[in-house]
Amino acid sequence: MGQSMSDLPSQLLLNLEPWRNAAHWRVAFSGGLDSTVLLHLLATLAKTESLPALSAFHIHHGLQAAADAWPQHCQAICEALDVPLHVERVTVKGGASLERAARDARYAAFNSLTQTNEVLLTGQHRDDQAETLLFRLLRGAGVRGLGGMPQQRPVGKGMLVRPLLDVSRAELESYAQTHQLRWIEDPSNQDRQFSRNYLRHQIMPVLTERWPQAQASMARTAAHLREAQGLLDELAQIDLAQAETSHEFDWLGVPSLALAPLAALSDARQRNALSHWLEPLTRLPDADHWSGWIDLRDASADAAPIWRLADGELHRSAGRIWWLSGHWLRLPVIGADWQTPTSALRLADNGRVMFHGQAPSGPLRIAYRQGGEVMQLAERGSRDLKRLLNERAVPAFVRGRLPLLFRGEELLAVANLSGLDGQMHEGWTLHWQPTDEDQGLS
C-alpha cells in the first residue's frame, strides 16, 4: 500500500482530480502533522499545477492554554507558504463528552464557512480510518458506521474531501521530516482518557506488532463495508418506491409511506428502508428502540399507535405511516373569530384558511372538533361529523386540527374535504393551507 516520497504529490493530485474545477480549496488547518503536510503538499503543487484558489482556516476551540499560541504558529506557516489564513473562534458547549462537543463545534464552523462550489480538505489518513473502524466496532455500530469516514461528503454548500485516507501516518511523518516541517503536538493527543488516544497509543501498536498490515487491512474492510452500505441504500430505494404512493392527503405536505408494501418485507428490509427514509428527518433509533416500530406496525386496525423518536413521531393512520414534527405536534389553539373573511386568517400553529369565491355572510368563526358536531347536508340531512370524517378516511392526526367554519352554532364547512368544504350553490369553498408557504413543504 505504501508510496515512496516522490509519489505522495502525484497520489494527492490523483485523489483530487474530480475537484480540479472547484472555485476554491480550503484546508482545515489545525497546525498538527496531518494538516501541515497536506497544506505543504498543496502549496508546493500550486507552483507547478493550475489548481483552484487555495486558502486555510484554523478553528480555535480555546479549550486549553497551549492552544492560544496555535493561531500564531499557523499564521507563520501560512505566510511562509504564501497561503491566506482565516482564524475562526468557536465556543464549545460543555457536556458529557468534550471530544464530541469540540467536534460538533468544529463541524458547525465547517458548515458555515464552506460556500457553493468550494471544497473543504481535511488531513485524516489511513491510521485514522483504522482507529475509526475499531472505535465504532467497540461501540456496536452497524454497517454504515463501520464504513468509517467517507472520502467525500457534503458540508455547508460545498463538499468535504479527505484526500489522504489511503496514506499512512508514517508516510506523512517521513514527508514532514524530509521537508523539515514544523508542527504542533496537541497535548490532549497524549491524554489516554480519550478513547481514541487510548486506541492509538495502547491498542494499535500491539496489533501492528503482531499484524504489520493491520491498519491497511482495516481500512480495506471499511471500504468493503461502505460498498455494502451503498447496496443497502439501493435496496432501500427499491423498497421505498413501492411505499411512496400518492394519496388523497398529499396536500398536507407530511412525509408518509403506505404501510402494506412495507409490512410485506422481511423485518431486516423494513428496518433498512425505514432507516433510509427517516435519516434526513431525525436522529435514528438504536437497535433496542426498534421494538417501537414493531408495536406501531402490528397494532390492531382501530388503534392509533405512535412511535416517538428523537426529533418527531411516527403515526399510523388510514393505511399509512406519517412523520410528524414541529407544529404538527403542537395542539392548535381553539380557534378565532373571523372579522375580515375577505382575507386569509392565520391560525396559531396551524397554517391559515381562506375563502375561494365570495365569503358567506354572518358572524363567522373557525374552531376545531370537540366531539358531537353535526352538519346539515343538502342531500343527506343532518349528519354526524365523526361519521363524515370516517367515510373520508381522514388520518387521525388531522381530525383535531381540520379547520371548521361556524356561523353562530351552525357548522357551515370543513376545510379541504370536497362536498363538505362549502356551499357550492352559493359559490364558495373553505381552503386550508396547513403549513405556511414560507416554510415550504418538506
Steps between C-alpha positions, in 0.01 A plus 500: 500500500790737579612774262852623474550866585498623139163329449317694768438818292384301196284277721339813649440654156339178383265494803408866441447461124114515527526835685738684267216721372389621843510874564701465820691241704500575871724299731381441857833585661547402865877540486544128579703254291224390258367840398853650490610235249177543299543878484870473406421246225225721354700823522791326323276349231337841441837631374504259206134402451202722431290429811196678643565794736657360818445627853505364854291548809579422859227422752592632843308306768670676792474185714857492630762762580744351248251568219532878532836491323373288210336769281833686499691183403248434219532861383879467474477172302240647263706815441805288417291298252324812368153361583229729647378391848170565675475432876151410623434503875231258617332440834489141617191415703581305816349155526565133558757460224736792443643321194158484343407859592823628345434296188142637475628859535762432233252355251252783563780740399584285195134517397477877529835566328465274194331678211357383168752322274762500778689195628605468862808276530585323825809298587363169634714205390491122490593454869208729594271286286614181678449665841153615396407147397627350828341774712160453335527122510540521877191721519289249308459702180317361196617476139469877444717585802757230425544644151718753683559849366385551142751643251249779433172635633298822473587776749338844510430589137804313372688173548727359769779286350760286682774450238750321730285206614721252313825641646648376831609725789855366458508628140382843613765509775781412261380769253493755784854408608638506144358852453592608855142602578408624847169396650309525825470200731162543669552399867147355509615243239695332779207494744411130537161590649381567145397169343659578165836582658481182704447303178779692325765466770411178685313272259619573145874451574426155648286406198748621240790327677322168446330590168711767322230547234218546757424862415503448125274195544259690723481787254425244228223348716350847549496542120319163460243608758447834325428308179257274690327810638465628144318178407276529807414857395409377150280228651332761721421714194344200322287417807399861565391546139223245574388688813530861384162494327292811442182535707216746548666674797818593311399864549586470872869509405573234765756229408318165493527142373239234419521238773401186306800486259737559794335240723537243221882522522723303739567675833859581400387658171235701685764640735734572209234684297370695801851600614568634153170692497534635854863604476443852364211547747639393838788349692452127456399264781750253641445125463299464824258775407379334179241303700296823475472439125368144552236632745392767251489256208314221682248705701135411433319674217298732729803607709684827440856396593788750522876436488688789666846571357766760579367775272134413447243222492387230261119460496296229330166588350291437188730221379811716509777603736552876541803695622389785729730765641503871580159669507324170421576393856367819661130520579337776300338774709121458512412745224422859412228737386548583135445874487606557137421186299614677183862427599677185625482421874824389667450215747737453793723196425267395218572690179217713365153487344343704221187504287494412134213703361272745684510453879164416664330765712460506878722486808753230400750314717750220452509222760623143531318180567395446862269202441124485435499743204221456249487632144199565275556357151261612223441149366550295819353706783667511839826303525746429781842660428681197643328273249574737213873499590496119523342475155783714358769296686645824637827415684456515877766766558320741262154472655567723799652774285275509194361855503119504544300804393211600728234769467376530854447137601445375147781295341525638145814332361795267561810632323646308200255205506314522171124507543543613861720802434233750402167582341549443130169667411615812687832483316755473781733240652725506805867434425758405765875523452640297793858625468597861445627551146833647613592183689438306182378142495779276619 
